[in-house]
């Protein structure tokens, strides 16, 4: 992603990498637009769904 889009600013956070769009690097970080998860955290709802631990609503 970084090779294709020069105005993207990555930031490591919370078990993943967040990406911010920052044309011309005018802002401190830019505008958030995506996160790629590298691992599940203890409070990730998706992890509970995948393991069948999520209670019925």
Helices and strands as residue ranges (DSSP letters): E 8-13, E 16-21, G 23-25, E 31-37, H 45-51
